Amino acid sequence: MPLPAYSAAAIRAAERPLLEAGRGEALMRTAAAGLASVCREVLRNGLPDRGGRGRGSLSAWVGGVAGARVAVLAGPGNNGGDALFAAADLASRGAQVRVLAPLGRLHAQATAAAVRAGVRFEASPSAGAEAYPDARAEAHRDAGAEVRPDALCVLLEADLVIDGLLGTGARLPLREPLAGLLGRWQDQRDQEGRRKQESRREHAQREQRARRQLVVAVDMPTGVDATTGECDPRHVRADVTVTFGGAKAGQFLPGGAEACGRVDVVDIGLDLPAAEDPEAWVLEDADLRDWPLPGPRDHKYTRGVLGVIAGSARYPGAGVLTSRAALAAGVGMVRVLGARAVQDAVLASAPECVTAPGRVQAWAMGPGAPEPQDYREFLMEAVGAGTPLVLDAGALEIVPALVRAAHGAPPLPPGSVLTPHAGELARLLSALPAEDGVAGGPVDAEAAGPTRAQVEAHPARWAREAARRVGAVVLLKGGRTLIAQPSGVLWAPSPGPALLATAGSGDVLAGLVGAALATGNTTAPGADGPAAPGAEGAAGCADGSPAARGSATPTATATPAGTATPSGTSVPAAEDPHARAAHLAALAVLLHNRAGRRATHASAQIREVEGVMVGLAGQASAAGMPAGGATP
């Protein structure tokens, strides 16, 4: 099931009762044990290069902990303490560990543990002799530690760098001299990585493998906002981020997701459901098991009927792609209405589509710039009947008029989804009324008219803004597609391949989202229809409870794959049409992404969608799951 990701404030609120009960040191020891476990793993096994080329191109130290060179960037807070306890663990196993403290202060108990284990402390050029209290400095001398001024050299020579400088409450931007040190280190690290990559290619015939430095961040990489994912220009770029208690939203939002790399969660016993609803829901490829599938008593109507108005004389292919994508995704029937030329083109490609008006569970309108007269009547009927809409491309242009006409009421049926790209979202926000129609109150000047560049720079903010002002779910397409509910809750499907950036790809996605809404919203009386995501049993447990992913032990587990969902947390109730539509839309994005990995153009995406759906149905059947159920 989807992974809940929280704001930094929610995590701190969940930690507070434990800290007040005097369990702070126990929490730190648990967190540090998980951090050390991950560090030992990457030192022994390495990681695939960030290009995702698999185990044949492992980076960094491969062979073990003993003898590995480890640099620790330690800050004054709990993250710095976690890093120092982990440093002690690695040093006790033979690693050559050096600590830098550019912020000048360190956690006392963790420092003592590191000194006892033989960790060497380097004086920071920014902190000078004041970097450590006198007692600790004496202990360092007794341990034979060298005090070196060249922090940058220590960082660049390391096989592994542990970033434990700042916590989840850190504020941006970073200040000097810390910002300068991190910037120089990251720049030279990138240059060295490119040089070694070129060397590796030159000597591939000798099966030589260049080492690339690995970075493990503690809770969050320095310079990355834990809630929004916003990054300072000189933030740390980690290969693995080990986070504690629960996932943070910023680890999966644009910017932060790229900075964090792989995210591992260490369970330290926080009661997160009692703290706050998640900031975001994170979905991975395996969550496609929640796609609503037909049951043994279904027929074409209970499987969902989707109405499609897409394509025009200028772009007739859009109607074909949208309709065929919906069919491939398993919808029971597709009704194609609108321009006769488009209907003929669709029937020539998919004769099972029908062109007669009739009942539908959802509509997909707008791909391929259909003429307004081709869809306006059906759109108004849908608004009156409360039938969910997927509005894409050309159909987005009518939304501002609907908001004005609604006079503060929701202008679209509950569970409707808008699917703009960044440019379309910027135009939509600029065209909406200056007074907030749905949310109420005035709109500030920037929110009233962002540019495309602003939307691309802060996609989560603007997707939320549009969802709030329109009162509908907004699916903002991009390299990392985000989905926002009017409440502000985000859905973050794992990103798809760059191959999806091709003509017609958006038309395919519109058909998939429409199929998901139609299939997930079937309500025929007495029908054994597909179960909606989040319905009882959808996660694969016999009692309908959420199926935990991975272990809830203090050791870290990969996220989103293999992460335990915090106890008591479940996907938003299916009674909330916006949450239900957002979940369905997120599943459609996952389906599109999986298909895109094996297709170079839109028509091929549809073929791959069908293959994925057949595979999902086969898995469910083999596992004996009910309709819409997930494999265990």
C-alpha positions as CSV (number, residue, x, y, z in Angstrom):
1,M,0.0,0.0,0.0
2,P,1.1,3.6,-0.4
3,L,3.7,4.8,2.1
4,P,2.8,7.8,4.3
5,A,5.3,10.6,4.3
6,Y,5.1,13.3,6.9
7,S,6.1,16.9,7.5
8,A,9.1,17.6,9.7
9,A,6.7,19.2,12.3
10,A,4.7,16.0,12.5
11,I,7.8,13.9,13.1
12,R,9.0,16.2,15.8
13,A,5.5,16.2,17.4
14,A,5.6,12.4,17.5
15,E,9.1,12.4,19.0
16,R,8.1,14.8,21.8
17,P,6.3,12.4,24.2
18,L,9.3,10.0,24.0
19,L,11.8,12.7,24.7
20,E,9.7,14.0,27.6
21,A,9.6,10.5,29.0
22,G,13.4,10.5,29.1
23,R,13.9,8.1,26.2
24,G,16.1,10.5,24.1
25,E,19.3,8.5,24.4
26,A,17.5,5.2,23.7
27,L,16.0,6.7,20.5
28,M,19.5,8.0,19.4
29,R,21.0,4.6,20.0
30,T,18.3,2.9,18.0
31,A,18.7,5.4,15.2
32,A,22.4,5.1,15.2
33,A,22.3,1.3,15.0
34,G,20.1,1.5,11.9
35,L,22.5,4.1,10.4
36,A,25.5,2.0,11.1
37,S,23.9,-1.0,9.5
38,V,23.3,0.8,6.3
39,C,26.8,2.2,6.2
40,R,28.2,-1.3,6.7
41,E,26.0,-2.5,3.9
42,V,27.1,0.1,1.3
43,L,30.8,-0.4,2.3
44,R,30.6,-4.1,1.8
45,N,28.4,-4.2,-1.3
46,G,28.5,-0.8,-2.9
47,L,25.5,0.6,-4.8
48,P,24.4,0.7,-8.4
49,D,25.5,3.9,-10.1
50,R,22.8,6.6,-10.1
51,G,22.2,5.9,-13.8
52,G,20.5,2.7,-12.6
53,R,22.7,0.4,-14.7
54,G,22.6,-2.3,-12.1
55,R,25.0,-4.4,-10.2
56,G,27.5,-4.6,-13.1
57,S,28.6,-1.0,-12.3
58,L,28.9,-0.9,-8.5
59,S,30.4,2.2,-7.2
60,A,32.7,3.0,-4.3
61,W,34.3,0.6,-1.8
62,V,33.5,-3.0,-2.5
63,G,34.9,-5.5,-0.1
64,G,34.3,-4.6,3.5
65,V,34.4,-2.2,6.4
66,A,37.9,-2.8,7.6
67,G,40.3,-0.3,6.0
68,A,37.6,1.8,4.4
69,R,38.1,5.6,4.7
70,V,35.1,7.3,6.3
71,A,34.6,11.0,6.8
72,V,31.8,12.2,9.1
73,L,30.3,15.6,8.9
74,A,28.9,16.0,12.4
75,G,26.6,18.8,13.6
76,P,25.7,19.8,17.1
77,G,22.3,18.2,17.3
78,N,20.8,14.7,17.4
79,N,21.7,13.9,13.8
80,G,25.3,14.7,14.6
81,G,25.0,12.4,17.6
82,D,23.6,9.6,15.4
83,A,26.5,10.1,13.0
84,L,29.1,9.9,15.8
85,F,27.6,6.7,17.3
86,A,27.7,5.2,13.8
87,A,31.2,6.4,13.4
88,A,32.2,4.5,16.6
89,D,30.6,1.4,15.3
90,L,32.5,1.6,12.0
91,A,35.8,2.4,13.7
92,S,35.4,-0.6,16.0
93,R,35.2,-2.8,12.9
94,G,38.4,-1.5,11.4
95,A,37.3,1.5,9.4
96,Q,39.5,4.6,9.3
97,V,37.0,7.3,10.5
98,R,37.6,11.0,10.7
99,V,35.2,13.6,12.0
100,L,34.7,17.2,10.8
101,A,32.7,19.6,12.9
102,P,32.3,22.7,10.8
103,L,29.5,24.0,13.1
104,G,31.8,23.8,16.1
105,R,29.8,21.9,18.7
106,L,29.2,18.1,19.1
107,H,27.0,15.8,21.1
108,A,28.9,15.0,24.3
109,Q,28.0,11.3,24.8
110,A,28.4,10.4,21.2
111,T,31.7,12.2,21.0
112,A,33.0,10.2,24.0
113,A,31.8,6.9,22.4
114,A,33.6,7.8,19.1
115,V,36.8,8.7,21.0
116,R,36.8,5.4,22.8
117,A,36.5,3.6,19.5
118,G,39.5,5.4,18.0
119,V,37.8,7.9,15.7
120,R,40.0,10.8,14.7
121,F,38.7,14.3,15.0
122,E,39.9,17.0,12.5
123,A,39.7,20.6,13.6
124,S,37.4,22.6,11.3
125,P,38.8,25.7,9.6
126,S,35.6,27.6,10.4
127,A,35.6,26.6,14.1
128,G,39.3,26.6,14.7
129,A,40.5,25.6,18.2
130,E,37.0,26.2,19.6
131,A,35.6,23.2,17.7
132,Y,35.8,21.0,20.7
133,P,35.7,21.6,24.5
134,D,39.1,21.3,26.2
135,A,38.3,17.9,27.8
136,R,37.4,16.4,24.5
137,A,40.4,17.9,22.8
138,E,42.6,16.3,25.5
139,A,40.9,13.0,24.9
140,H,41.6,13.3,21.2
141,R,45.3,14.0,21.8
142,D,45.4,11.0,24.1
143,A,44.0,8.9,21.4
144,G,46.7,10.1,19.0
145,A,44.3,12.1,16.8
146,E,45.7,14.5,14.3
147,V,44.2,18.0,13.9
148,R,44.2,18.8,10.2
149,P,43.0,22.1,8.7
150,D,42.1,20.8,5.3
151,A,38.6,19.6,5.7
152,L,38.0,19.5,1.9
153,C,40.9,17.1,1.5
154,V,39.5,14.8,4.2
155,L,36.1,14.7,2.4
156,L,37.5,14.1,-1.0
157,E,39.8,11.2,0.1
158,A,36.9,9.3,1.8
159,D,35.3,6.2,0.4
160,L,32.2,7.0,2.4
161,V,31.0,10.4,3.8
162,I,28.3,10.4,6.5
163,D,26.4,13.7,6.4
164,G,25.1,14.4,10.0
165,L,25.3,18.2,10.0
166,L,21.7,19.5,10.3
167,G,18.3,18.1,11.3
168,T,14.8,18.2,9.9
169,G,14.2,21.7,11.4
170,A,17.1,23.3,9.5
171,R,16.3,26.5,7.6
172,L,17.5,27.5,4.2
173,P,19.5,29.1,2.8
174,L,22.8,27.6,4.1
175,R,25.2,30.1,5.4
176,E,28.9,30.6,5.0
177,P,31.4,29.1,5.7
178,L,29.4,25.8,5.7
179,A,27.8,26.6,2.3
180,G,31.2,27.2,0.7
181,L,32.7,24.0,2.1
182,L,29.8,21.9,0.9
183,G,29.8,23.6,-2.5
184,R,33.5,22.9,-3.1
185,W,33.3,19.3,-1.9
186,Q,30.2,18.5,-4.1
187,D,31.7,20.2,-7.2
188,Q,35.0,18.4,-6.9
189,R,33.2,15.2,-6.1
190,D,31.2,15.5,-9.3
191,Q,34.4,16.3,-11.3
192,E,36.2,13.3,-9.9
193,G,33.2,11.1,-10.5
194,R,33.1,12.1,-14.2
195,R,36.9,11.5,-14.5
196,K,36.7,8.0,-13.1
197,Q,33.7,7.2,-15.2
198,E,35.7,8.1,-18.3
199,S,38.6,6.1,-17.1
200,R,36.3,3.1,-16.4
201,R,35.1,3.2,-20.0
202,E,38.6,3.4,-21.4
203,H,39.7,0.3,-19.4
204,A,36.4,-1.7,-19.6
205,Q,38.2,-4.4,-21.5
206,R,40.4,-5.0,-18.4
207,E,37.3,-5.3,-16.2
208,Q,38.5,-2.5,-14.1
209,R,36.0,-0.7,-11.9
210,A,36.6,2.8,-10.7
211,R,35.6,3.7,-7.2
212,R,33.0,6.5,-6.7
213,Q,32.6,8.1,-3.3
214,L,29.3,7.3,-1.6
215,V,27.4,9.6,0.7
216,V,25.0,8.5,3.4
217,A,22.8,11.3,4.8
218,V,21.4,11.2,8.3
219,D,17.7,11.9,8.3
220,M,18.0,14.5,5.5
221,P,20.9,15.7,3.3
222,T,22.2,19.1,4.5
223,G,20.5,21.9,2.6
224,V,17.3,20.0,1.8
225,D,13.9,20.9,3.3
226,A,12.4,17.9,5.0
227,T,8.8,18.9,4.2
228,T,8.9,20.6,0.8
229,G,12.0,19.1,-0.8
230,E,13.3,22.5,-1.6
231,C,17.1,22.5,-2.0
232,D,19.8,25.1,-1.3
233,P,22.0,25.5,-4.4
234,R,24.9,23.9,-2.5
235,H,23.0,21.1,-0.8
236,V,24.5,17.7,-0.2
237,R,23.6,15.0,-2.8
238,A,23.3,11.7,-1.1
239,D,23.3,8.2,-2.5
240,V,21.4,6.9,0.5
241,T,19.4,8.8,3.1
242,V,18.7,7.0,6.4
243,T,15.7,8.5,8.1
244,F,14.1,7.8,11.5
245,G,10.6,7.2,12.7
246,G,8.8,7.8,9.4
247,A,9.4,9.0,5.9
248,K,9.5,12.8,5.3
249,A,7.6,14.3,2.4
250,G,10.6,16.2,1.2
251,Q,12.4,13.0,0.5
252,F,10.0,12.1,-2.3
253,L,9.1,15.5,-3.8
254,P,10.9,17.1,-6.7
255,G,14.3,18.3,-5.7
256,G,14.5,16.5,-2.4
257,A,13.9,13.1,-4.0
258,E,16.9,13.6,-6.3
259,A,19.1,14.8,-3.4
260,C,18.2,11.9,-1.1
261,G,18.8,9.0,-3.4
262,R,17.6,5.8,-1.9
263,V,15.6,6.3,1.3
264,D,15.8,3.8,4.2
265,V,13.5,4.1,7.2
266,V,14.5,3.1,10.7
267,D,11.6,2.4,13.0
268,I,12.2,4.0,16.4
269,G,8.7,3.5,17.7
270,L,6.9,6.8,16.9
271,D,3.2,7.0,17.1
272,L,2.8,8.9,13.8
273,P,-0.9,8.4,13.1
274,A,-1.7,10.1,16.3
275,A,0.5,13.0,15.3
276,E,-0.9,14.2,12.0
277,D,-2.2,13.0,8.7
278,P,0.5,12.4,6.2
279,E,1.8,15.3,4.1
280,A,2.0,13.0,1.1
281,W,1.4,9.4,0.0
282,V,4.3,7.7,-1.9
283,L,3.6,5.0,-4.4
284,E,6.0,2.6,-6.0
285,D,5.7,0.1,-8.8
286,A,4.5,-2.7,-6.6
287,D,1.4,-0.6,-5.6
288,L,-0.1,-1.4,-9.0
289,R,-1.4,-4.5,-7.3
290,D,-4.1,-2.2,-5.9
291,W,-5.4,-1.5,-9.5
292,P,-9.2,-2.4,-9.5
293,L,-9.5,-5.7,-11.4
294,P,-12.7,-7.4,-12.5
295,G,-14.4,-10.1,-10.4
296,P,-16.0,-13.4,-11.6
297,R,-19.5,-11.9,-11.7
298,D,-18.6,-8.7,-13.5
299,H,-20.0,-7.6,-16.9
300,K,-19.1,-4.7,-19.1
301,Y,-21.1,-2.2,-17.2
302,T,-19.9,-3.1,-13.8
303,R,-16.3,-3.0,-15.0
304,G,-16.9,0.7,-15.7
305,V,-17.9,2.7,-18.8
306,L,-15.8,5.7,-19.8
307,G,-17.0,8.4,-22.0
308,V,-14.3,9.9,-24.3
309,I,-14.3,13.2,-26.1
310,A,-10.8,13.7,-27.5
311,G,-9.2,14.5,-30.8
312,S,-10.2,16.9,-33.6
313,A,-9.9,17.2,-37.3
314,R,-6.4,18.6,-36.7
315,Y,-5.4,15.9,-34.2
316,P,-7.6,12.9,-34.8
317,G,-5.0,10.5,-33.4
318,A,-5.5,11.8,-29.8
319,G,-9.0,10.3,-29.8
320,V,-7.5,7.0,-30.9
321,L,-4.8,7.0,-28.2
322,T,-7.1,8.0,-25.4
323,S,-9.7,5.4,-26.2
324,R,-7.3,2.6,-26.8
325,A,-5.4,3.3,-23.6
326,A,-8.6,3.1,-21.6
327,L,-9.5,-0.2,-23.3
328,A,-6.0,-1.6,-22.6
329,A,-6.4,-0.6,-18.9
330,G,-9.4,-2.9,-18.5
331,V,-12.4,-0.6,-18.6
332,G,-15.6,-2.4,-19.5
333,M,-16.7,-0.1,-22.3
334,V,-15.6,3.1,-24.0
335,R,-18.2,5.5,-25.5
336,V,-16.6,7.8,-28.0
337,L,-18.5,11.0,-28.7
338,G,-17.7,14.3,-30.4
339,A,-16.5,14.9,-33.9
340,R,-17.6,12.3,-36.5
341,A,-14.2,12.1,-38.1
342,V,-12.6,11.2,-34.7
343,Q,-15.3,8.6,-34.1
344,D,-14.5,7.0,-37.4
345,A,-10.8,6.9,-36.7
346,V,-11.4,5.3,-33.3
347,L,-13.7,2.7,-34.7
348,A,-11.2,1.8,-37.4
349,S,-8.6,1.2,-34.7
350,A,-10.8,-0.2,-32.0
351,P,-14.2,-1.5,-33.3
352,E,-15.3,-2.5,-29.8
353,C,-15.8,1.2,-28.9
354,V,-19.3,2.5,-29.2
355,T,-20.4,5.9,-30.5
356,A,-24.0,6.0,-29.1
357,P,-24.7,8.2,-26.0
358,G,-25.4,6.3,-22.8
359,R,-24.5,6.0,-19.2
360,V,-20.9,6.4,-18.1
361,Q,-19.1,6.3,-14.8
362,A,-16.5,8.9,-15.8
363,W,-15.5,11.1,-18.7
364,A,-12.1,11.9,-20.3
365,M,-12.3,15.2,-22.2
366,G,-9.8,17.5,-23.9
367,P,-6.9,15.6,-25.4
368,G,-6.2,16.6,-29.0
369,A,-8.0,19.9,-28.8
370,P,-11.6,18.9,-29.5
371,E,-13.9,21.8,-30.5
372,P,-15.7,23.2,-27.5
373,Q,-19.1,22.5,-29.1
374,D,-18.1,18.9,-29.2
375,Y,-17.8,18.5,-25.4
376,R,-19.5,21.5,-23.7
377,E,-23.0,19.9,-23.6
378,F,-21.6,16.6,-22.2
379,L,-19.5,18.4,-19.7
380,M,-22.4,20.4,-18.3
381,E,-24.5,17.2,-18.2
382,A,-21.7,15.5,-16.2
383,V,-21.5,18.5,-13.8
384,G,-25.2,18.2,-13.2
385,A,-25.1,14.5,-12.7
386,G,-22.0,14.5,-10.6
387,T,-20.1,12.2,-12.9
388,P,-16.3,12.5,-12.4
389,L,-14.3,14.2,-15.2
390,V,-10.8,13.9,-16.4
391,L,-10.0,17.3,-18.0
392,D,-6.9,17.5,-20.1
393,A,-5.3,19.9,-22.6
394,G,-8.1,21.8,-24.4
395,A,-10.8,21.1,-21.8
396,L,-8.7,22.9,-19.1
397,E,-9.5,26.2,-20.8
398,I,-13.2,26.0,-19.7
399,V,-12.3,25.5,-16.0
400,P,-12.0,29.3,-15.1
401,A,-15.5,29.9,-16.5
402,L,-16.9,27.1,-14.5
403,V,-15.2,28.5,-11.3
404,R,-16.8,31.9,-12.0
405,A,-20.2,30.4,-12.7
406,A,-20.1,28.3,-9.5
407,H,-20.0,31.5,-7.2
408,G,-17.9,29.8,-4.5
409,A,-19.4,26.3,-4.9
410,P,-17.2,23.4,-6.2
411,P,-17.4,23.8,-10.0
412,L,-16.7,20.2,-10.9
413,P,-18.1,16.9,-9.7
414,P,-16.4,15.4,-6.7
415,G,-13.5,13.2,-7.7
416,S,-12.7,15.0,-10.9
417,V,-9.1,15.2,-12.0
418,L,-7.3,18.0,-14.0
419,T,-4.2,16.8,-15.9
420,P,-2.1,19.8,-16.9
421,H,1.6,20.1,-17.6
422,A,3.5,23.0,-16.2
423,G,2.7,25.5,-18.9
424,E,-1.0,24.6,-18.9
425,L,-1.1,24.9,-15.1
426,A,0.5,28.4,-15.3
427,R,-2.1,29.5,-17.8
428,L,-4.9,28.0,-15.7
429,L,-3.9,29.8,-12.5
430,S,-3.5,33.0,-14.5
431,A,-7.0,32.7,-15.9
432,L,-8.8,31.8,-12.6
433,P,-10.7,34.6,-10.8
434,A,-8.7,37.0,-8.7
435,E,-11.0,36.1,-5.8
436,D,-10.7,32.5,-4.6
437,G,-13.9,30.8,-5.8
438,V,-13.8,27.6,-3.9
439,A,-11.4,28.3,-1.0
440,G,-12.6,31.8,-0.4
441,G,-10.6,35.0,0.2
442,P,-8.3,37.1,-2.1
443,V,-5.4,35.6,-4.1
444,D,-2.0,37.2,-3.8
445,A,-0.4,38.6,-6.9
446,E,2.2,35.8,-7.4
447,A,-0.3,33.0,-6.9
448,A,-2.6,34.6,-9.4
449,G,-0.2,34.4,-12.3
450,P,2.9,32.2,-11.9
451,T,5.1,31.6,-14.9
452,R,5.9,28.1,-16.3
453,A,9.4,28.4,-14.9
454,Q,7.9,29.0,-11.4
455,V,5.7,26.0,-11.7
456,E,8.6,23.8,-12.8
457,A,10.7,25.1,-9.9
458,H,8.1,24.5,-7.3
459,P,5.6,21.9,-8.6
460,A,4.2,20.8,-5.3
461,R,3.3,24.4,-4.3
462,W,1.5,25.2,-7.6
463,A,-0.3,21.8,-7.9
464,R,-1.7,22.4,-4.4
465,E,-2.6,26.0,-5.2
466,A,-4.6,24.9,-8.3
467,A,-6.3,22.1,-6.5
468,R,-7.3,24.4,-3.6
469,R,-8.7,27.1,-5.9
470,V,-10.5,24.8,-8.3
471,G,-11.7,22.3,-5.7
472,A,-10.6,19.3,-7.7
473,V,-7.7,16.9,-7.9
474,V,-4.7,18.2,-9.9
475,L,-2.3,15.8,-11.6
476,L,0.7,17.9,-12.6
477,K,2.6,16.1,-15.3
478,G,6.4,16.2,-15.4
479,G,9.6,14.3,-14.9
480,R,8.3,13.5,-11.4
481,T,4.5,13.7,-11.7
482,L,2.6,15.0,-8.6
483,I,-1.0,14.7,-7.7
484,A,-2.7,17.2,-5.3
485,Q,-6.0,17.0,-3.4
486,P,-7.9,20.2,-2.6
487,S,-7.0,19.6,1.1
488,G,-3.3,19.9,0.2
489,V,-2.4,16.2,0.6
490,L,0.0,15.1,-2.2
491,W,0.4,11.8,-4.0
492,A,3.9,11.1,-5.3
493,P,4.2,8.1,-7.7
494,S,7.7,6.9,-8.4
495,P,8.9,8.7,-11.6
496,G,8.8,7.2,-15.0
497,P,11.4,7.0,-17.7
498,A,12.4,9.8,-20.0
499,L,11.0,7.7,-22.9
500,L,7.6,9.0,-21.8
501,A,8.4,12.4,-23.2
502,T,6.9,11.8,-26.6
503,A,3.9,13.0,-28.6
504,G,0.7,11.4,-27.6
505,S,2.0,10.3,-24.2
506,G,-0.4,12.7,-22.4
507,D,-3.3,11.4,-24.4
508,V,-2.5,7.8,-23.2
509,L,-2.3,9.0,-19.6
510,A,-5.6,10.8,-19.9
511,G,-7.2,7.5,-21.0
512,L,-5.6,5.6,-18.2
513,V,-6.8,8.1,-15.6
514,G,-10.3,8.0,-17.1
515,A,-10.3,4.2,-17.0
516,A,-9.2,4.2,-13.4
517,L,-12.0,6.5,-12.4
518,A,-14.6,4.6,-14.4
519,T,-13.5,1.2,-13.1
520,G,-13.0,2.4,-9.5
521,N,-16.3,4.2,-9.4
522,T,-18.7,1.4,-10.6
523,T,-21.7,1.4,-8.3
524,A,-24.3,-0.8,-10.1
525,P,-26.7,-2.3,-7.5
526,G,-25.8,-5.9,-6.6
527,A,-22.7,-5.9,-8.9
528,D,-19.7,-7.8,-7.9
529,G,-17.7,-4.9,-9.3
530,P,-14.0,-4.0,-8.9
531,A,-13.0,-2.9,-5.5
532,A,-11.7,0.6,-5.1
533,P,-8.2,1.2,-3.8
534,G,-8.2,1.3,0.0
535,A,-11.2,-0.9,0.2
536,E,-11.3,-3.8,2.6
537,G,-8.8,-6.5,1.6
538,A,-7.1,-4.4,-1.0
539,A,-3.7,-4.6,0.6
540,G,-3.8,-8.4,0.6
541,C,-4.5,-9.3,4.2
542,A,-7.3,-11.7,5.0
543,D,-8.7,-9.4,7.7
544,G,-8.5,-6.3,5.4
545,S,-5.8,-4.7,7.5
546,P,-2.9,-2.9,5.8
547,A,-0.2,-5.3,4.7
548,A,3.1,-4.1,6.1
549,R,6.0,-3.9,3.8
550,G,9.3,-5.2,5.2
551,S,10.4,-5.2,8.8
552,A,9.6,-2.8,11.6
553,T,12.8,-3.6,13.4
554,P,15.5,-1.0,14.2
555,T,17.4,-2.0,11.1
556,A,16.8,0.1,8.0
557,T,14.7,-1.1,5.1
558,A,14.6,0.4,1.6
559,T,11.9,2.9,0.8
560,P,9.5,2.9,-0.9
561,A,10.1,-0.8,-1.5
562,G,10.4,-2.8,1.7
563,T,9.3,-0.1,4.1
564,A,6.9,-0.9,6.9
565,T,3.9,1.4,7.1
566,P,3.6,2.9,10.6
567,S,1.1,1.1,12.8
568,G,-2.4,2.3,12.4
569,T,-1.8,4.3,9.2
570,S,-4.1,3.6,6.3
571,V,-4.9,5.1,2.9
572,P,-7.5,7.8,3.1
573,A,-11.0,6.5,3.4
574,A,-12.8,5.6,0.1
575,E,-15.7,7.8,1.2
576,D,-13.6,10.9,0.4
577,P,-14.0,11.2,-3.4
578,H,-11.0,13.5,-3.8
579,A,-8.7,11.0,-2.0
580,R,-10.1,8.1,-3.9
581,A,-9.7,9.9,-7.2
582,A,-6.1,11.0,-6.3
583,H,-5.2,7.4,-5.4
584,L,-6.7,6.1,-8.7
585,A,-4.9,8.7,-10.7
586,A,-1.6,7.8,-8.9
587,L,-2.1,4.2,-9.9
588,A,-2.7,5.3,-13.5
589,V,0.6,7.2,-13.4
590,L,2.3,4.0,-12.2
591,L,0.8,2.0,-15.0
592,H,1.9,4.6,-17.5
593,N,5.4,4.6,-16.1
594,R,5.7,0.9,-16.2
595,A,4.5,0.7,-19.8
596,G,6.9,3.6,-20.7
597,R,9.9,1.5,-19.8
598,R,9.4,-0.8,-22.7
599,A,8.0,1.6,-25.3
600,T,9.5,4.4,-27.4
601,H,6.2,6.0,-28.6
602,A,2.6,6.4,-27.5
603,S,1.1,3.6,-29.5
604,A,3.6,1.2,-28.1
605,Q,2.8,2.4,-24.6
606,I,-0.7,1.1,-25.1
607,R,0.5,-2.3,-26.1
608,E,2.6,-2.5,-22.9
609,V,-0.3,-1.3,-20.8
610,E,-2.3,-4.3,-21.9
611,G,0.6,-6.6,-21.1
612,V,0.9,-5.2,-17.6
613,M,-2.9,-5.6,-17.0
614,V,-2.9,-9.2,-18.2
615,G,0.0,-9.9,-15.8
616,L,-1.8,-8.2,-12.9
617,A,-4.9,-10.2,-13.5
618,G,-2.9,-13.4,-13.7
619,Q,-1.1,-12.7,-10.5
620,A,-4.4,-12.0,-8.7
621,S,-6.0,-15.2,-10.1
622,A,-3.0,-17.3,-9.1
623,A,-3.1,-15.9,-5.6
624,G,-6.9,-16.5,-5.3
625,M,-7.5,-12.9,-4.6
626,P,-11.0,-11.3,-4.8
627,A,-11.8,-8.5,-7.3
628,G,-9.5,-5.5,-6.9
629,G,-7.4,-7.4,-4.3
630,A,-3.7,-7.3,-4.0
631,T,-1.4,-10.2,-4.1
632,P,0.1,-10.9,-0.6
